[in-house]
Amino acid sequence: MERRTIGAAALAVGAVGLGCMPMSWAYSSSRQRGEESVRAVHRALDLGSTLLDTADMYGPFTNELLVGRVLKERRQDAFLSTKVGLLVGEQHIVANGRPGYVKRACDASLRRLQTDVIDLYQLHRADPEVPVEETWGAMAELVQAGKVRALGLCAVGARGGRRSGTRLHDATIRQLQRVQQVFPVSAVQAELSVWSPDALEGLLPWCEARGVGFLAAMPLGNGFLSGTLTPGQGFEPDDVRARHPRFTAEMMAANQPIVAGLRRIAARHGTGATPAQIALAWVLSQGRHVIALPGTKQERWATENAAAASLRLTAEDLAEVAELPRALGSWD
């Protein structure tokens, strides 16, 4: 697989990584598919999808434990990214950016992941009660202690509380400017997909101009852009899409022209390309500093996603994507 470098430290990773969140968080029946998920991680690494993206809050904790099972055998094959800063309570998720907590959380993540170093440690969300510089300073001390290789920041705003994408990315840039004064940012993780392209307007160029890697989260629009979901199919209660405005039967039907457009482009390639691969190739075409992070818990999708790294879109393809209708339905 094509390898790309991110950050001032020139960290090399496969162009398509693996988002591990669906294996134990946010999607239906995640907790019942441990062995299948382990096989998916192994398959991704076999194919060069070296960046494994997890977080302590996924589960909570179970996602890191699952990834740790693979890392125990194949640490040298993986580029490990995990996150800190969010806690899962009984009723809601809260931020915790206190320096002491950050250091304890890192040690706990290292134990669960069965490793002695985290390649990329990301601040999941800034704590409004703690100056972000203090949190970032604690994370920088972890680099100096040899527990972490590089630092990253996730874009402001949790899923389900989305305001204007432009305003959110402006807020992220302001945070980035503050923490850059403390310690270099190697990567920013934010949503980017054919149906959620807001990052193109400010955040992506900001990263490119400064040599900061961009980790494209949800590049398949929570699975919608894969073309495998049908309007009105329904989702289990523990699946985030069951409560998401874009995944009502009405909105899924209204957004089918986007998937149809991706299918037309895939058909032109004549190599068995899929809508998901076209969507991922579009993300990768946005810059050499962009890494796509599709999430899955199945080997078949990990295989399909990895193959997108070798698919090259033509100028005609890109023009057709640009002409696709904007996605309907609120993120709020």
C-alpha positions in Angstrom: 0.0 0.0 0.0 1.1 3.6 -0.7 2.6 5.1 2.4 2.3 8.7 3.5 4.1 10.8 6.0 2.5 13.0 8.6 3.8 15.7 10.9 7.2 17.2 11.4 8.5 13.9 12.6 7.7 12.4 9.2 5.7 9.5 10.6 5.1 6.9 7.9 1.7 5.2 7.7 -0.4 3.4 5.1 -2.7 5.8 3.1 -5.8 4.0 4.4 -5.8 3.2 8.1 -8.3 1.3 10.3 -10.8 3.0 12.6 -11.3 0.5 15.4 -14.2 2.3 17.1 -17.0 0.1 15.5 -15.5 -3.0 17.1 -16.7 -2.1 20.6 -18.5 1.3 20.5 -21.4 3.2 18.8 -22.5 0.5 16.4 -24.9 -2.4 16.8 -23.8 -5.7 18.4 -20.2 -4.4 18.6 -19.5 -6.2 21.9 -20.4 -9.6 20.5 -17.8 -9.7 17.7 -14.5 -9.7 19.4 -12.9 -12.6 17.4 -14.2 -11.2 14.1 -12.7 -7.8 15.0 -9.3 -9.3 15.8 -9.3 -11.0 12.4 -10.2 -7.6 10.8 -7.2 -5.9 12.5 -4.8 -8.6 11.4 -6.2 -8.4 7.8 -5.7 -4.6 7.8 -2.1 -4.9 8.9 -1.5 -7.6 6.3 -2.6 -5.2 3.6 -0.6 -2.3 4.8 -3.3 -0.4 6.7 -0.9 0.3 9.5 -2.5 3.1 11.4 -4.8 1.6 14.0 -7.0 4.3 15.6 -8.6 3.7 18.9 -9.4 5.6 22.2 -9.8 4.8 25.9 -13.4 5.9 25.8 -14.5 3.4 23.2 -16.2 0.7 25.2 -15.0 2.3 27.5 -11.6 0.6 27.5 -12.7 -2.5 25.7 -11.5 -1.2 22.3 -8.0 -0.7 23.6 -8.0 -4.1 25.1 -9.1 -5.7 21.8 -6.4 -3.8 19.8 -3.9 -4.8 22.5 -4.5 -8.5 21.7 -3.2 -7.9 18.2 -0.4 -5.5 19.2 1.0 -8.2 21.6 1.8 -10.2 18.5 2.4 -7.5 15.9 3.5 -4.3 17.5 6.2 -3.8 14.8 3.6 -3.9 12.0 1.3 -1.2 13.5 1.3 2.6 13.9 -0.8 3.0 17.1 -3.0 6.0 17.6 -5.2 6.4 20.7 -6.9 9.3 22.5 -7.4 10.9 25.9 -9.7 13.5 27.3 -13.2 12.1 27.4 -14.8 10.0 30.1 -18.0 8.0 29.7 -20.4 8.5 32.6 -23.8 6.8 33.3 -25.7 9.6 31.6 -23.3 11.5 29.4 -19.7 12.0 28.2 -17.6 14.5 30.0 -14.2 16.0 29.2 -11.2 15.7 31.5 -8.0 17.6 30.6 -6.4 17.9 34.0 -2.6 17.1 33.6 -2.6 14.5 36.4 -5.5 12.6 34.8 -3.8 12.7 31.3 -0.7 11.1 32.7 -2.6 8.4 34.5 -4.8 7.8 31.5 -1.7 7.3 29.3 -0.3 4.7 31.6 -3.6 2.9 31.7 -3.8 2.9 27.9 -0.3 1.5 27.6 -1.2 -1.4 29.9 -4.4 -2.2 27.9 -2.7 -1.9 24.6 0.2 -4.1 25.8 2.9 -1.8 24.5 5.5 0.6 26.0 4.9 3.5 23.5 2.0 5.2 21.7 2.9 6.4 18.3 0.3 9.2 18.2 -1.5 10.4 21.3 -4.5 12.5 20.5 -6.5 14.9 22.6 -10.1 13.7 22.1 -11.7 16.9 23.3 -10.4 19.9 25.2 -11.7 20.4 28.8 -13.6 23.7 29.1 -12.5 23.9 32.7 -8.8 23.5 31.9 -6.7 25.7 29.6 -5.8 23.6 26.6 -2.2 24.6 27.0 -2.0 22.9 30.3 -3.5 19.7 28.9 -1.2 19.8 25.9 1.8 20.5 28.2 1.1 17.3 30.1 0.9 15.4 26.8 4.2 16.9 25.7 5.8 15.6 28.9 4.7 12.1 27.9 6.7 12.5 24.7 9.7 13.6 26.7 9.3 10.6 28.9 9.3 8.3 25.9 5.8 7.0 26.4 4.4 8.8 23.3 6.1 9.6 20.0 3.8 12.4 18.6 0.7 14.4 19.5 -2.5 15.0 17.7 -5.8 16.9 18.2 -9.3 15.9 17.3 -11.6 18.5 15.9 -13.9 20.4 18.2 -17.4 19.2 18.6 -18.8 15.8 19.3 -21.1 13.9 16.9 -24.7 14.7 17.7 -23.9 18.2 18.9 -22.8 19.6 15.5 -23.3 23.2 14.7 -22.0 24.9 11.5 -19.0 22.9 10.2 -17.2 26.1 9.4 -17.6 27.5 12.9 -16.4 24.2 14.4 -13.3 24.1 12.3 -12.6 27.8 13.0 -12.7 26.8 16.7 -10.4 23.9 16.1 -7.9 26.1 14.3 -7.9 28.5 17.2 -7.1 25.6 19.5 -4.3 24.4 17.2 -2.7 27.8 17.2 -2.6 27.8 21.0 -1.2 24.3 21.4 1.4 24.8 18.7 3.0 27.3 21.0 3.6 24.6 23.5 4.5 21.5 21.4 4.2 20.6 17.7 1.0 19.1 16.4 1.7 16.1 14.2 -1.9 15.3 13.2 -5.5 16.6 13.3 -8.4 14.2 13.1 -11.7 15.5 11.7 -14.6 14.2 9.7 -14.1 14.4 5.9 -16.2 12.6 3.3 -18.1 13.2 0.1 -21.2 14.0 2.1 -19.4 16.0 4.8 -16.7 18.1 3.1 -16.6 21.1 5.5 -13.0 20.5 6.4 -11.9 21.4 2.8 -12.7 25.1 3.4 -10.2 25.9 6.2 -9.0 23.1 8.4 -7.5 20.9 5.6 -5.5 23.8 4.0 -4.3 24.9 7.5 -2.9 21.4 8.1 -1.3 21.2 4.6 0.4 24.6 5.0 2.1 23.5 8.2 3.0 19.9 7.4 0.4 18.6 9.8 -1.2 15.3 8.9 -5.0 15.1 8.4 -6.7 12.0 9.6 -10.0 11.8 7.8 -12.6 10.3 10.2 -15.9 8.8 9.0 -14.8 8.9 5.3 -17.7 6.6 4.4 -20.4 8.6 6.2 -21.1 6.0 8.9 -21.4 3.4 6.2 -23.9 5.3 4.0 -21.5 5.9 1.2 -20.7 2.2 0.9 -24.1 1.7 -0.7 -24.8 -1.3 1.5 -27.5 0.4 3.6 -31.1 0.7 2.4 -33.7 3.3 3.4 -35.9 2.1 6.2 -33.8 -0.9 7.2 -33.7 0.2 10.8 -30.9 0.1 13.3 -30.5 -1.5 16.7 -31.0 0.7 19.7 -27.3 0.8 20.6 -26.4 2.0 17.1 -25.7 5.7 16.9 -27.4 5.8 13.5 -30.7 4.9 15.1 -30.8 8.5 16.5 -29.1 10.3 13.7 -31.2 12.7 11.5 -29.4 11.6 8.3 -30.3 8.0 8.9 -34.1 8.3 9.0 -35.8 6.4 6.2 -36.8 9.7 4.6 -33.3 11.2 4.6 -31.6 8.0 3.5 -33.9 7.9 0.5 -33.3 11.5 -0.3 -29.5 11.1 -0.3 -29.5 8.0 -2.6 -28.4 10.2 -5.6 -25.0 10.6 -3.9 -24.5 6.8 -3.7 -25.8 6.5 -7.3 -23.2 9.0 -8.4 -20.4 7.0 -6.7 -21.7 3.8 -8.4 -21.5 5.5 -11.8 -17.9 6.5 -11.2 -17.0 3.0 -9.9 -18.5 1.4 -13.0 -16.3 3.4 -15.3 -13.2 1.9 -13.7 -14.2 -1.6 -14.8 -12.1 -3.3 -12.1 -14.8 -4.2 -9.6 -14.5 -0.8 -7.9 -17.2 -0.1 -5.3 -18.9 3.1 -4.2 -17.0 2.9 -0.9 -13.6 2.7 -2.7 -14.5 5.8 -4.8 -15.5 7.7 -1.7 -12.2 6.7 0.0 -10.2 7.5 -3.1 -11.8 11.0 -3.2 -10.7 11.6 0.4 -7.1 10.5 -0.5 -7.1 12.8 -3.5 -7.5 15.9 -1.2 -3.8 15.9 -0.4 -0.7 13.9 0.3 -1.0 14.7 4.0 -4.5 13.0 4.2 -5.0 9.5 5.7 -8.4 7.9 5.4 -9.7 6.2 8.5 -12.7 4.0 7.6 -14.0 2.0 10.5 -15.0 -1.6 10.4 -15.1 -4.8 12.4 -15.2 -7.2 9.4 -12.3 -8.6 7.3 -14.2 -8.2 4.0 -14.6 -4.5 4.5 -11.0 -4.0 5.7 -9.9 -5.7 2.5 -12.1 -3.6 0.3 -11.1 -0.4 2.1 -7.4 -1.1 1.8 -7.7 -1.6 -2.0 -9.0 1.9 -2.3 -5.4 3.2 -1.8 -4.4 2.0 -5.3 -7.5 3.5 -7.0 -6.7 6.7 -8.9 -9.6 9.1 -9.7 -9.5 10.9 -13.1 -10.2 14.6 -13.6 -13.6 13.5 -14.9 -14.2 11.5 -11.8 -13.4 14.4 -9.5 -15.5 16.7 -11.5 -18.5 14.4 -11.2 -18.1 14.1 -7.4 -18.0 17.9 -7.2 -21.4 18.0 -9.0 -23.1 15.5 -6.7 -25.9 17.0 -4.6 -25.1 18.2 -1.1 -26.3 15.8 1.5 -29.7 16.5 3.1 -30.4 16.1 6.7 -29.1 17.9 9.8 -26.1 16.7 12.0 -27.8 18.2 15.1 
